[in-house]
Amino acid sequence: MNTLPATMIAIDPDCAGGPEVLQPVERPVPRAAPGEVLIEVAAAGVNRPDIMQRRGLYPPPPGAPTILGLEAAGTVVAVGEGVAESLIGTPVCALLAGGGYAEFCVAPATQCLPVPAAISMAEAACLPETLFTVWSNLFQRAYAREGESLLVHGGTSGIGTMAIALGRLFDLTVIVTAGSDGKCGRAIEIGAAHAINYRASDFVEEVRRITGGRGVDIVLDMVGGDYVPRNLACLAEEGRHVSIAVQRGVAAEISLWDVMRKRLVLTGSTLRARSPEFKMLLAQEIEQNVWPDVERGRLRPVIDSLFPLADAAEAHRRMESGKHVGKIVLVR
């Protein structure tokens, strides 16, 4: 692109509310600051934090765009000071602090990964938020090792399907929960070793049965609240519990005796507000350890549905329905 337009179409609601607030509006095309690239967006992933931001429950961190969208894929069309001009024309996907629901977005060059020929732009747009989140929590915070077992709630969500995919690559036994027999069947098709319909069975008892009473090594929890003590009951000795969301509440009552007796580790994290330095190192680690499998087509996201950017409201309705399996993507 020789000349950049002055304005673009974006999804930048001026108030909190339901999906109806997600209307296309005109906004200035951002400019790449030092260390950044400007990306002409081809596709943007839809994530649960986007829903929370739209509702007014998850404001963007200081300095981040109010335009929604934590991940995008497209082509670099301009670079800021300190970034090699040779990147112009390169297809990339990027982890964003915001701004992905637009025709253009900016991203730190250090948070971009090249899009290989093995995957589409829509697939590439699904990777940064879920891959960075699962990798950092499963392998950095829970230090998952080959041969270990993992329980993931929401096994057919974007995070859940990414956890299954990484588990397959790194020889983990992945047990998931889901809300219907149909979703459990899809989780098995995607690669989970076991899937538990939490509406029909007590997942604590099922985990005990599946593991012969031992329990799992790791729980990756997006639920919080009253699930936490039940999760701890699922853990084996030396088990690790990682909290990454709190859909059922931020408070939980647990037995410290159980933590002490089984020598458990309770940890957790959020990604969006982490420093650019942390995200740069995380991107480097993923590029070294995971990206070769992306390039070979061995790791690719599960896509539920595609929506035009202008239909972001329908994409959010799809996510809030709970019927999706895998990622929802906005495309241009």
C-alpha positions in Angstrom: 0.0 0.0 0.0 1.5 3.3 -1.1 -0.9 5.7 0.5 -2.7 5.0 3.8 -6.2 6.2 4.2 -6.9 8.8 6.9 -9.9 6.9 8.4 -11.1 3.3 8.8 -14.1 1.3 9.9 -13.8 0.0 13.5 -15.9 -1.5 16.3 -15.5 1.1 19.1 -18.6 1.3 21.2 -19.1 4.6 23.1 -21.0 2.9 26.0 -21.3 -0.5 27.7 -24.2 -2.7 26.9 -25.4 -5.7 24.9 -24.2 -6.8 21.5 -26.2 -4.1 19.9 -23.6 -1.5 21.0 -21.1 -3.1 18.5 -21.8 -0.9 15.5 -19.3 0.0 12.7 -18.0 3.5 13.2 -15.4 5.7 11.4 -12.1 6.2 13.3 -8.7 7.6 12.4 -6.2 5.1 11.1 -3.6 4.6 13.9 0.0 5.4 13.3 2.8 3.1 14.2 4.8 4.5 17.2 8.4 3.6 17.7 8.8 -0.2 17.9 5.4 -0.8 16.4 4.0 -2.0 13.1 0.7 -0.9 11.4 -1.2 -3.9 10.2 -4.0 -3.9 7.6 -6.3 -6.4 9.3 -7.6 -9.4 7.4 -9.1 -11.2 10.4 -9.5 -10.7 14.2 -10.3 -13.3 16.8 -13.2 -12.9 19.2 -12.5 -13.7 22.8 -14.3 -13.8 26.1 -12.5 -10.7 27.4 -14.1 -8.8 24.5 -17.5 -9.7 25.9 -16.5 -8.5 29.3 -15.1 -5.2 27.9 -18.3 -4.6 25.9 -20.3 -5.1 29.1 -18.1 -2.5 30.9 -16.5 -5.1 33.2 -13.0 -5.3 31.7 -11.7 -1.8 30.8 -8.6 -1.6 28.6 -5.4 -0.9 30.4 -4.0 2.6 30.3 -2.9 3.6 26.8 -4.6 0.7 25.0 -7.2 1.4 22.3 -10.9 1.4 23.2 -11.5 -0.5 20.0 -12.2 -4.1 20.9 -9.9 -7.0 19.8 -7.0 -8.7 21.4 -5.6 -10.5 18.4 -5.5 -10.0 14.7 -3.8 -11.2 11.5 -3.0 -9.2 8.4 -0.3 -7.5 6.4 2.3 -5.0 7.7 1.8 -1.8 5.8 3.9 0.6 7.8 6.5 0.6 10.5 7.5 2.9 13.3 10.9 4.1 14.2 13.3 1.4 15.0 11.5 -1.3 13.1 13.0 -2.7 9.9 11.2 -1.5 6.8 11.7 -5.0 5.3 8.7 -6.1 7.4 6.4 -4.1 5.2 4.4 -6.6 3.1 4.9 -9.4 5.6 1.8 -11.4 6.7 1.7 -11.5 10.5 -0.5 -12.3 13.4 -0.2 -10.2 16.6 -1.1 -10.2 20.2 -2.8 -6.8 21.0 -3.8 -4.8 24.0 -6.8 -3.8 21.9 -7.7 -2.5 18.5 -8.2 -5.7 16.5 -11.8 -5.1 15.5 -10.8 -2.6 12.8 -9.5 -2.3 9.3 -6.1 -1.3 10.6 -4.4 -1.8 14.0 -1.0 -1.2 15.5 1.1 -3.8 17.4 4.5 -4.0 19.0 6.7 -5.6 16.4 8.0 -7.9 19.2 4.4 -9.3 19.6 4.0 -10.3 16.0 4.6 -13.8 14.5 4.9 -14.6 10.8 1.9 -16.2 9.2 3.1 -19.4 7.4 1.6 -20.7 4.2 0.2 -23.7 6.1 -2.6 -21.7 7.7 -5.1 -19.1 6.6 -5.3 -15.5 7.8 -8.5 -16.5 9.7 -6.7 -19.3 11.4 -3.7 -17.1 12.2 -6.0 -14.5 13.8 -7.2 -17.2 16.2 -3.8 -18.0 17.6 -2.2 -15.2 19.6 -4.6 -14.7 22.5 -5.3 -18.4 23.2 -1.9 -19.7 22.4 -0.1 -17.0 24.4 -2.5 -17.6 27.3 -2.4 -21.4 27.4 1.4 -21.6 26.9 2.2 -19.1 29.6 -0.1 -20.7 32.1 0.2 -24.3 31.3 4.0 -24.5 30.6 5.4 -21.5 32.4 3.2 -21.3 35.5 2.2 -24.9 35.8 5.4 -26.2 34.3 3.6 -29.1 32.5 5.8 -32.0 31.6 5.5 -34.9 29.2 3.2 -37.6 30.4 1.3 -35.5 32.9 -2.5 -35.1 33.0 -4.6 -32.0 32.7 -8.1 -31.0 33.5 -9.6 -28.1 31.5 -13.0 -26.6 32.0 -14.8 -25.3 28.9 -13.1 -27.9 26.7 -14.8 -26.7 23.5 -14.0 -23.0 24.0 -11.1 -21.3 22.2 -8.9 -21.7 25.3 -10.1 -25.3 25.8 -9.5 -26.4 22.2 -6.0 -24.8 22.3 -5.2 -26.6 25.5 -6.2 -29.9 23.8 -4.1 -29.1 20.8 -1.0 -28.2 22.8 -1.6 -31.2 25.0 -1.5 -33.5 22.0 1.8 -31.9 20.8 3.5 -32.2 24.2 2.2 -35.6 25.2 -0.2 -34.6 28.0 -3.4 -36.5 28.8 -6.1 -33.9 28.5 -9.5 -34.3 30.3 -12.1 -31.7 29.6 -15.5 -30.7 30.8 -18.3 -29.5 28.6 -22.0 -28.8 28.9 -23.5 -31.4 26.6 -22.9 -34.9 25.2 -22.5 -33.3 21.8 -19.8 -31.0 22.9 -18.1 -33.8 24.7 -18.1 -35.8 21.5 -16.5 -32.8 19.6 -13.8 -32.5 22.3 -12.9 -36.2 21.8 -12.8 -35.6 18.0 -10.5 -32.6 18.5 -8.1 -34.7 20.6 -9.1 -34.8 24.3 -8.5 -38.1 26.0 -11.7 -37.9 28.1 -14.6 -35.5 28.1 -17.1 -35.1 31.0 -20.6 -33.7 30.6 -20.7 -31.6 33.8 -24.5 -31.3 33.6 -24.9 -35.1 33.8 -22.0 -36.2 36.0 -20.0 -34.9 39.0 -16.7 -34.0 37.4 -14.8 -34.6 40.6 -16.0 -38.2 40.8 -15.4 -38.7 37.1 -11.8 -37.4 37.3 -11.2 -39.8 40.2 -12.6 -42.7 38.2 -10.6 -41.8 35.1 -7.3 -41.5 37.0 -7.9 -44.5 39.2 -8.1 -42.3 42.3 -4.8 -40.5 41.7 -6.1 -37.2 40.3 -4.7 -34.9 37.7 -1.4 -33.1 37.8 -2.8 -29.7 36.6 -6.2 -27.9 36.5 -6.5 -25.0 34.1 -9.5 -23.2 35.4 -11.6 -20.5 33.7 -14.6 -20.8 36.1 -13.4 -19.8 39.6 -15.9 -19.3 42.5 -17.3 -22.6 43.9 -15.4 -24.6 41.3 -12.1 -24.0 43.0 -12.5 -26.4 46.0 -13.9 -29.0 43.6 -10.9 -28.5 41.4 -8.5 -29.0 44.3 -10.2 -32.3 45.0 -9.3 -33.3 41.5 -5.6 -32.7 41.9 -3.0 -35.4 42.6 -0.2 -34.8 45.1 2.1 -32.0 44.0 -0.7 -30.8 41.7 -1.0 -27.3 40.3 -4.1 -25.2 40.0 -4.0 -22.3 37.5 -6.8 -19.7 37.5 -7.2 -17.7 34.2 -10.8 -16.4 34.5 -13.5 -16.1 37.1 -16.8 -16.7 35.4 -18.5 -17.9 38.6 -17.0 -15.3 40.9 -13.7 -14.1 42.3 -14.2 -15.6 45.8 -13.6 -19.2 46.8 -13.5 -21.0 50.1 -10.8 -23.8 50.2 -9.3 -26.1 52.7 -5.8 -25.1 53.5 -5.3 -28.5 55.0 -5.9 -30.1 51.6 -3.3 -27.7 50.1 -0.8 -28.6 52.7 -1.5 -32.3 52.8 -1.1 -32.7 49.0 1.5 -30.0 48.6 -0.5 -28.2 46.0 0.4 -25.0 44.1 -2.3 -22.4 43.5 -1.4 -19.8 40.9 -2.9 -17.8 38.1 -2.4 -14.9 35.8 -3.9 -12.4 33.3 -2.2 -11.5 30.1 -3.5 -8.2 28.8 -1.9 -6.0 31.4 1.5 -7.7 31.3 4.5 -5.6 30.2 5.6 -5.5 26.6 8.9 -7.0 27.8 7.0 -10.1 29.1 5.0 -10.4 26.0 8.1 -10.1 23.8 9.8 -13.0 25.7 6.7 -15.0 25.6 6.4 -14.5 21.8 10.1 -15.6 21.4 9.4 -18.7 23.4 6.4 -19.6 21.4 8.1 -19.0 18.1 10.9 -21.3 19.2 8.8 -24.1 20.8 5.5 -24.0 19.0 5.7 -22.1 15.7 7.5 -24.9 13.9 4.4 -27.1 14.4 2.3 -24.2 13.1 4.5 -24.0 10.0 4.1 -27.7 9.4 0.4 -27.6 9.8 0.5 -29.7 13.0 -1.1 -27.0 15.1 -4.0 -25.1 13.8 -7.0 -23.7 15.7 -10.5 -25.0 15.6 -12.8 -22.4 14.0 -16.4 -22.4 14.8 -17.7 -19.6 12.6 -16.7 -16.5 10.6 -18.5 -13.2 10.6 -17.9 -10.0 8.7 -16.4 -7.2 10.8 -19.7 -5.2 10.5 -21.5 -8.1 12.1 -19.4 -8.1 15.3 -22.7 -8.0 17.3 -23.8 -11.3 15.8 -20.3 -12.8 16.6 -20.8 -11.8 20.3 -24.3 -13.2 20.3 -22.8 -16.5 19.0 -20.3 -16.6 21.8 -22.8 -15.7 24.5 -25.1 -18.4 23.3 -22.5 -21.0 24.4 -23.2 -23.1 21.3 -19.8 -22.5 19.6 -17.0 -25.0 19.4 -13.6 -23.4 19.0 -12.9 -19.8 17.8 -15.2 -17.2 16.4 -13.5 -14.9 13.9 -14.3 -11.5 12.3 -13.1 -11.2 8.7 -12.9 -8.5 6.0 
